[in-house]
């Protein structure tokens, strides 16, 4: 004979599931703001854990209505400290629209990836 589930069970579990859904993915390393100013690309990486050695890769592609052309790929080793880290990379970009493909790797594992659009 099976025990009946109390009618209050959904009331108790629903808030727990909502909290879990809202905080999912908030504990890992990820990208913050990205912008281009003064001839350099500025990339923020948020690191909620302690110091970490990683590789940051940024692929920059110029975009137009029907095409995309890779302009530059930057790959650098970075030392991440706890909190927000900002890295600047000199690159000459002409006025226009660009798509940035950002990857963060720890060893051989990709731990964060994002695509951002910027206007120069």
C-alpha positions as CSV (number, residue, x, y, z in Angstrom):
1,X,0.0,0.0,0.0
2,X,1.4,3.4,-1.0
3,X,1.4,6.4,1.3
4,X,-0.5,9.4,0.1
5,X,1.4,12.6,-0.7
6,X,0.2,15.5,1.4
7,X,-1.5,18.3,-0.5
8,X,1.0,20.8,1.1
9,X,4.0,19.1,-0.7
10,X,3.8,21.3,-3.8
11,X,3.6,24.4,-1.7
12,X,6.8,23.5,0.1
13,X,8.8,22.3,-3.0
14,X,7.8,25.1,-5.4
15,X,9.8,27.9,-3.6
16,X,12.8,25.6,-3.3
17,X,12.7,24.8,-7.0
18,X,12.4,28.5,-7.9
19,X,15.4,29.4,-5.7
20,X,17.4,26.6,-7.3
21,X,16.5,27.7,-10.8
22,X,17.4,31.3,-10.1
23,X,20.8,30.5,-8.7
24,X,21.8,27.8,-11.2
25,X,24.9,28.7,-13.1
26,X,25.8,31.6,-10.8
27,X,28.7,29.9,-9.1
28,X,31.1,29.4,-12.0
29,X,33.6,31.6,-13.7
30,X,32.0,33.8,-16.5
31,X,32.2,36.9,-18.6
32,X,31.1,40.3,-17.5
33,X,31.2,43.5,-19.6
34,X,33.1,43.7,-22.8
35,X,33.9,47.0,-24.6
36,X,36.3,48.6,-27.0
37,X,37.9,52.0,-26.1
38,X,41.2,53.8,-26.7
39,X,42.4,51.2,-29.2
40,X,41.9,48.2,-26.9
41,X,39.4,45.6,-26.2
42,X,38.5,45.4,-22.5
43,X,37.2,42.1,-21.2
44,X,35.8,41.4,-17.7
45,X,36.0,37.9,-16.2
46,X,34.1,37.2,-13.0
47,X,35.7,34.6,-10.8
48,X,33.8,33.6,-7.7
49,X,36.5,31.2,-6.5
50,X,40.1,31.6,-5.5
51,X,43.1,32.3,-7.7
52,X,43.1,30.4,-11.0
53,X,45.3,30.1,-14.0
54,X,43.3,30.0,-17.3
55,X,43.5,30.7,-21.0
56,X,41.4,33.5,-22.4
57,X,40.6,33.3,-26.1
58,X,38.8,36.1,-28.0
59,X,38.0,35.8,-31.7
60,X,36.9,39.1,-33.3
61,X,34.8,39.0,-36.5
62,X,33.6,42.0,-38.4
63,X,30.0,41.6,-39.4
64,X,27.9,43.1,-42.2
65,X,24.4,42.3,-43.5
66,X,25.2,38.9,-45.1
67,X,28.8,38.1,-44.1
68,X,31.2,37.8,-41.3
69,X,35.0,38.1,-41.6
70,X,37.5,37.1,-38.9
71,X,39.7,40.0,-38.0
72,X,41.8,38.8,-35.1
73,X,42.2,36.0,-32.6
74,X,43.7,36.7,-29.2
75,X,44.9,33.8,-27.0
76,X,46.5,34.7,-23.7
77,X,47.2,32.9,-20.4
78,X,45.6,34.8,-17.5
79,X,45.8,34.7,-13.7
80,X,42.3,35.2,-12.3
81,X,41.9,36.6,-8.8
82,X,38.8,36.3,-6.8
83,X,36.1,38.7,-8.0
84,X,36.0,40.8,-11.2
85,X,39.2,40.7,-13.4
86,X,39.7,43.1,-16.3
87,X,42.0,42.3,-19.2
88,X,42.9,44.8,-22.0
89,X,44.2,43.8,-25.4
90,X,45.4,46.4,-27.9
91,X,43.7,45.8,-31.3
92,X,42.9,48.2,-34.1
93,X,39.3,48.0,-35.1
94,X,37.7,50.2,-37.7
95,X,34.2,51.7,-37.2
96,X,31.6,49.0,-37.7
97,X,29.8,46.0,-36.2
98,X,31.7,43.1,-34.6
99,X,30.9,39.8,-33.1
100,X,33.2,38.6,-30.3
101,X,33.5,34.9,-29.4
102,X,34.9,34.6,-25.9
103,X,36.2,31.4,-24.4
104,X,37.8,30.7,-21.0
105,X,39.7,27.4,-20.6
106,X,41.1,25.8,-17.5
107,X,43.6,23.2,-18.8
108,X,41.8,21.4,-21.7
109,X,38.3,22.1,-20.4
110,X,36.2,25.1,-21.6
111,X,34.6,26.5,-18.5
112,X,32.9,29.6,-20.0
113,X,31.9,30.7,-23.5
114,X,29.8,33.6,-24.7
115,X,29.2,35.6,-27.9
116,X,28.9,39.3,-27.7
117,X,28.1,42.0,-30.3
118,X,29.8,45.4,-30.2
119,X,29.7,48.5,-32.2
120,X,32.9,50.5,-32.8
